[in-house]
Amino acid sequence: MIRNRPLRFALLSAALLTLAGCGNSFFGNAAPGEDPFWEERLSPQQRNHMQGRTEAEKKTTLRSLFGGKSESDAGTNVNRYLWNASLDVLNFLPVETVDPFTGVISTGYGTPPGGRQAYRATVYISDPSLDARSLKVALQTRGGGPVSAQVATQVEEAILTRARQLRARDSRL
């Protein structure tokens, strides 16, 4: 028995990582949705979801878990300055979902400081360049639907200005 706790933890971690790298070949070569044993236990919605997955989604490797890029997600970079500036400018809105791989930030309803109207926003950053064409902002009011194009443009300009400030600050370091 190994009495040294850090050594025991390291050996256990190495063993678990080795097993995780084996994938489905260690436990059998059928995944849920591909084996009759699993199919009879899935709901119809789960069955439809499993059948609709692409081959890239079915193959999860140890490298993909730790940030290694595969061929399917090679072009999913977003501009970090636009990303951080969007979160800074829209910090009064509660963040519901973020996906840095597709560049989408979705918020819930929130009222800006000193305002009366509640808004929610969806931000889409489509390109790694710090450019106005890379940023799309969709704003919606609680009761009135989408906001005017002028308000959306002002928010986009505020995000772009903040992103330029963040880049200038980083270049001085």
N, C-alpha and C positions, 0 to 999 in steps of 0.2 A: 504494500500500500504506500502510495506517495504521500508524504506528510507535508511537503512544501506546498502551501496553498496556491501561490502564483503559478508554479510549475504545473500543478494539477489543472488549473483553469486554462492554461495555455494548451496543454495536451487535449483537453476536452474540446476546446474551441477548434483546434486543428482537426480533430476527428469529425466534428460536426460540419466543418467546411468541406472536408473530403467527401462526406456523404452527400452534402448539398450539391457538389459538383458532379456527382454521378447522375443526377436527374432521374428520369423515369426508368433508365436501364437497371437500376438497383432494385426498385420496387416492382418491376414489371414494365412492359412497354406500352401499356394502355393508360390514357389519361381519362378523367371524368368526361363523359360525352362520347368516348370512343369504345367503351366497354359496356356490355349488357348489364353487368352488376351495378354500374353507376347509373345507367340510363333509366332503370326502373325506379330509382330513388329520386330522380330530378323532377321538378315541376315542369309543366309545359313551357313556361317563360324561361326557365333555366335551360331547357333543352334547345329552345330557339336561339338563345344567346350563345350556347356552346357551338351550335352548328354554324352560326354566322361569323365566328372568329376566323381571322386569316391565319395562315401558317406562321407568320412572324409573331402573332400574339400567342400561339400555342407553344412556341419554343422559347422558354425562359432559361437563360443560362446564368451561370455564376457571374460572368463578365457583364451581362446586362443588368444584373442586380446592383453592381457596384459602379455603375456609370459608364461602362464601356459602350461605345456606339456600335450599332449594327448597321447593315446596309439600308434597312428600312427607315431609320431615323437620322440619316446623315445630314439632312437639311433642316433641322428643327431648332436652329439657334435664334435667339432673340437678343435685342440690344439691351444690355444690363442697365444702361443709363435710362432708357425709356421705361424699363420695367420698374426701377426704383423710383423714378420721378412720378410715374402713375400712382404708385402706392403712397408717395408723399403728398401729392396734390389732392388725392381722393381719400385722405386719411380720416375724414369725418364719416365716411360710409363704411358699414360693417362688411368685411370681406367674406363672401360665401364660398367661392371656389377660385382656385388659382391653378394654372397649368403652365409651368415655365417651358415645357417642351413644345406646346402649340402656341404659346404667347397670349393666352386668354386669362383675363382677370374679370371675375363677375362679382358684383357687390349687391348687397341688400339695400333697402331704403334707409336714407339718412337725411337729416336736415343740415345744410351748411351753417357755419357760425353766423349769426345775425340774420338768418333767412327764415322764411315761413313755410316754403314749399319743400316737400320731401322728394328726393331724387334717388334713382339707382342707376348704376353705370355698368356697361360692359366694355372692356378695353381689349383691343386686338392688336398685338404687335406682330407684324408679319415678316419682318426682315431684320437682319443683324445691323443694318446701317442706321445711324442717327439721322433720320430724314423724316420729313412730314408725311411722305408716302408710306412709311413703315407703320404709322400709327392711325388707328381707327377707334373713335370713341362713340358709343351709342348711349345717350342719356334718356331716361324716361321719368316722368312725374308719377306720383302715386295715383292721381285721379285723371290726369289729362292726357296721358299717352306720351308720345315723343316730344322732346323740347324743340325749340326753334333751332335752325341751323346756325344762327349767330351764337347762341349759348354753347352749343357743341364745339364750334370753332374756337371760342374763348377758352374752353377747357383744354382742347388740344394744344392751343398756343401756350397755356400755362404749363402743361406737361412738357412740351418741347423746351421751353425756357428753363425749367427746372433741370431737365436732362442735360442741357448745355452747361448749366452751373455745376452739376455734379462732375461732368467730364473735365471742366476747367479746374475744379478743385483737385481731381486726381492727377492732372498733368503737372500741377505745381508740386506734388509730393515727390 
